[in-house]
Each structure stands twice: as C-alpha cells, then as structure tokens.
Amino acid sequence: MSDVWNTYRTRFLVKAKQLTEPMTCTDVLGREQHGQRGDYIVESAHGLRIAPREVFEDVYVLFREEEAVLPGKLSAGPEAESLTI
C-alpha cells in the first residue's frame, strides 16, 4: 500500500488509500474490518474503516486542490469591487 493519502469528497472530506493486498483492522467501535486488494482504507472524523471498492468508487470523488474555492475569495475583477449589499 502506498504511503500517500489522497483526499476524497462527498458531503464530507475523507482521506483514503487503495489497498494493494488484503488487510484487517479494528475500527473505533471495536469491530473487525476486512478488505481485499482494490478496496479502500478510509480515514474520517469517525476513525478508520475499510470500504469495498465498488461502493467507494460509486460514492467518492477525488478532491483536487483547485476545486477548493473559499467563500469571500472571489477574483479581484471589477465585478467583485462593484458589488453592493
């Protein structure tokens, strides 16, 4: 498994790695999680869990830094300066 964590998004951001070999771990609730090659280990605010590849790739989209536009960070064009509230 790679040492690099990628960031993915749905409604929430998570970090995940795709498994290159079978893996077993215990989640924060003490449940044993099993994953096969191709599945994903997912790190979220709720700890680590393993998601089947089919489910993960259907739900999550890779987050790219250029998508991160923060509120109030509009371009400094004339339109932004002439906005009156």
C-alpha positions as CSV (number, residue, x, y, z in Angstrom):
1,M,0.0,0.0,0.0
2,S,1.2,3.5,-0.8
3,D,2.2,5.9,2.0
4,V,0.3,8.7,0.2
5,W,-3.2,9.5,1.4
6,N,-5.5,11.1,-1.2
7,T,-8.4,13.4,-0.2
8,Y,-11.9,12.5,-1.5
9,R,-15.2,14.2,-1.1
10,T,-18.9,13.5,-0.9
11,R,-20.7,15.8,1.6
12,F,-17.6,15.4,3.8
13,L,-13.9,15.2,3.1
14,V,-12.1,11.9,3.9
15,K,-8.6,10.6,3.3
16,A,-8.2,7.2,1.7
17,K,-5.7,4.7,0.3
18,Q,-6.4,1.9,-2.1
19,L,-5.3,-1.5,-0.7
20,T,-2.7,-3.4,-2.7
21,E,-3.1,-6.5,-0.5
22,P,-5.7,-7.9,1.9
23,M,-5.9,-6.1,5.2
24,T,-7.7,-6.5,8.5
25,C,-8.0,-3.7,11.2
26,T,-10.3,-2.9,14.1
27,D,-12.5,0.3,13.9
28,V,-13.1,2.7,16.8
29,L,-16.2,0.7,17.9
30,G,-14.0,-2.5,18.2
31,R,-15.4,-4.1,15.0
32,E,-13.0,-6.1,12.8
33,Q,-12.8,-4.6,9.3
34,H,-11.6,-6.8,6.4
35,G,-10.5,-5.5,3.0
36,Q,-9.3,-7.1,-0.2
37,R,-6.9,-5.8,-2.8
38,G,-8.6,-2.9,-4.6
39,D,-10.7,-1.9,-1.6
40,Y,-10.0,1.4,0.3
41,I,-9.0,2.2,3.8
42,V,-10.8,5.4,4.7
43,E,-9.8,7.9,7.4
44,S,-12.6,10.2,8.6
45,A,-13.6,12.0,11.7
46,H,-15.0,8.7,12.9
47,G,-11.7,6.8,12.6
48,L,-10.5,4.2,10.1
49,R,-12.7,1.8,8.2
50,I,-12.5,-0.3,5.1
51,A,-14.8,0.4,2.2
52,P,-15.4,-2.1,-0.7
53,R,-14.0,-0.7,-4.0
54,E,-17.4,-0.8,-5.7
55,V,-19.1,1.3,-3.0
56,F,-16.2,3.7,-2.5
57,E,-15.7,4.5,-6.2
58,D,-19.5,5.0,-6.6
59,V,-19.8,7.4,-3.7
60,Y,-16.5,9.4,-3.5
61,V,-14.8,11.8,-6.0
62,L,-11.1,12.6,-5.8
63,F,-10.7,16.1,-4.4
64,R,-8.4,18.4,-6.3
65,E,-6.8,21.4,-4.7
66,E,-8.0,23.8,-7.5
67,E,-11.6,22.9,-6.5
68,A,-11.1,24.5,-3.1
69,V,-12.6,28.0,-3.5
70,L,-13.3,29.5,-0.2
71,P,-16.2,31.9,0.4
72,G,-15.1,35.5,0.0
73,K,-12.2,34.6,-2.2
74,L,-13.6,35.9,-5.4
75,S,-11.4,37.1,-8.2
76,A,-10.4,40.7,-7.8
77,G,-12.1,41.8,-11.0
78,P,-14.2,44.9,-11.4
79,E,-17.4,42.9,-10.8
80,A,-16.2,41.9,-7.3
81,E,-15.4,45.5,-6.4
82,S,-18.7,46.9,-7.6
83,L,-20.9,44.5,-5.6
84,T,-23.1,46.4,-3.1
85,I,-25.2,44.8,-0.4
